[in-house]
Amino acid sequence: MFRPLIVIARRFPVTASFRPTYAAQRASVFPRVIPRFMQRFYASTPDDSTTLDVKIAKAKEWFEEGTNRWNNNDLEGAKAAYQESAAQHPTSDNYYNLGNCLYNLGKPDEAIDSWLKCILLDPAQLDAHVNLANVYALYMKTPEKALSHYKIATELNPDDGEVQYNYGVVLDSMGKLEEAVEMYEKAVGNGIEQAEKNLRNARAKLSGKAAAGN
């Protein structure tokens, strides 16, 4: 049985179809967006510096417009603004925020595409990896893809018990009990009480397999 994942409030809202008990009281209508604009250069063949400066300035304006619209619950407006920002000067931040908009507009496939572009520009963007893992596990039903992003996320932040719990749940659902136990233990150590029951159950299943000679 696939147990509910923790939907991490700073990354996703609790939706009508998925209401875990843990962290529900912290959930907001929208996930966190990055409020700043990072002037990063990713073009392999940069434009003339003056032209590039103009593009960066326009990208920053659109980024700020997107954040303002996001804060006013205007998802369509925020999406359009972040798209314009990325078109002017792509950064991991505008793609990350665009992905959050698309997810909340019920477009998980497009959200995945944006988050993948985000981590292509910044492989260490923790929340993008977590969002990808959660969507792959919950909505796309592709747990192997989810595992790869949970693994990266736990390496980026070994103290994030919520991610470790989710990682354990997916491992558990796939019958990878030894690895699930390891993740549950880490989650418990990082203060996730909900992981304690899962840990007991996973250990019991391991004991049952051992007794049966499997």
N, C-alpha and C positions, 0 to 999 in steps of 0.2 A: 504493500500500500504506500502511495506517495504522500508523505506527511507535508503539511503546509510549510512553505518557506517563510522566513521572516522578511517582510517587505520593509526595507530600511527607509525610514522616513525622509532622510536627507537625500535619498535617491529616487524613491518612488512613492506615490500616494497609496493608501489602502483603497482598493477598488471594490465595487459592489459585489463582484464575484469572488473576491479573495480577501477574507478578513481574518488574519491570524490574531491570536490573543496577545502575543508579545508585540510591544511597541505600537499597538494600535492607538494608544492614547497620545502618542507623539506624532502621529501621521498628520500631514497637512494636505490641502487640496492639490497642491502641485509639488513636484520634487524641487530640490535646490537647483538654482541656476548659478552660473558663475557671473558675478556682477561686473567684473572688470574686463578690460580689453587688453590682451597681451600682444604687443607688437613683435611678432616672431616672423622670421623670414624663412620660407620653405621653398620658394621657387628655385628650380635648378638653374634657370637662366634669368636673373633678376632684370627688371625693367630699368630704364633710365631712372636715376635717383629721384628726380623731380616728379616724374610720373608715379613712381612707387609711393612717394610721400603723400601724394594726392589720394591714391587708392587706400592707403592706410588711414588717412583722415576720414574718408567716406565710410570705410569699414567700421571705424570706431563710432561714427554717428549712427550707423544702422544698428550696431551692437547695442548701444545705449537705448535706442528706440525699441529694440526687441525686449530688453530688460524692463523698460517702463511698461510696455504692453503686457508682458508676462505678469508683472506685479499687479496689473489691473485686470487680470484673468482674461485677457484678450489673446487666446491661443493662436487664432488664425493670423492676427496682426503680428504677434511675436514670431511666428514661423516665417512669415514673409520677410520680416526685418532681418532675422538671422540668416536667411537665405541670401539676402542682398549683401549682408556683411561678409559672408563666405565667398560670394562672387567677386567682391572687391579685393579681399585679401584673406585667404583661408588660414584659420588658426584652429588649434584643437578646441579652444573655448567656444568659438561660434558653432563649430560642428557638434560639440557636446550639448550645448543649449538647444540647438536645432533638433537633435535627437530626442531631447526631453519633450519638446513641443509635439513632435510627430507621435511619440508614444501616447501622450495624453489625448491626441486627436484620434486615437484608435488605429494608428498606422505602424504597427510594430516592425514590419519589414523595412519600411523607410527609416524608422528610428535606428534599426540595426545598421543600415548603410551609413548613417551619419556618425554613429558611435565608432564604427570601424574606421572611418576617415579620421575621426578624432585621435584614435590610438595609433594610427599610421603616422600622424604628426607628433604625437606625444605618447610613446608606448607606456609611460609610467602614470597615465591618467587613471587613477584608482577607480573613481566612480564610474567611468565609462566601462571598465572591465566588469564591475559589479552589475551594472545595468544590462550589459550584454549577457552575462551569465544568467541573471534572473529571467530575462525574456526568453533565452534559449530553453531554460528549464520549464518555465511556467506556460509559455504560449506557443513556442515553436516545437516543443516536445523533442528536442535534440539534446539530450543530456550530455553526450560526449563533448559537444561544443561548449556547453555550460561548464563542464569540468575544467577545460583548458583555461577559461577566464577566471574561474574561482581560484585555480592554482596560482595564476599570476597575481591576483588580488591579495591572496594570503601571503605571498612572498613580498609584495609591496608594503603590506601592513600586517605583521604577525600578531598584532594585538587586537585586531578587529574580530571580536567574538561572533558578531552577527553574520559576517561572511563565512567564518569557520562553521557555524551552525548550518547555514544554507549548503555549504560544500558537503558537509556530512550527510544532510538529508538526501542530496542527489546521489552520493556514493551508496548510501543505504538502499535507496530505491533500485539501484543497479546490482545489488548483491555484493558490493565491494565492502564487506563488513569490517575487515581489519582496518582499512583506510578510514571508513566511517567512524569507527571507535576513536581513532587518533584525532579526527577533527572534532568530534563531540567532546573529547577530553580537553582539547584546547579551548573550545567554546565555553565549557564550564569554568575553566581556569580564568577566562576573561569575563566572567560574570553573567553568562547567559543561563539562567535557571532552567529555561525551557529545554535545554540540551540534556539535563540530567536524566529525564525519563527516556529520551531517545538513546542515551548511552546505556542505560540499564537494559533496554530492549535489545539493542544491538549485541551487547555482551551475552545476553541470554540466547540469542540466535546462534552466536558463535559457539557457545557451549553445547547447544543442541546438535550442531553440525559435527562437533568433535565427538560427542557421544555416539552419534550415528555412524562414525567412521568416515565422514566425508572430508 
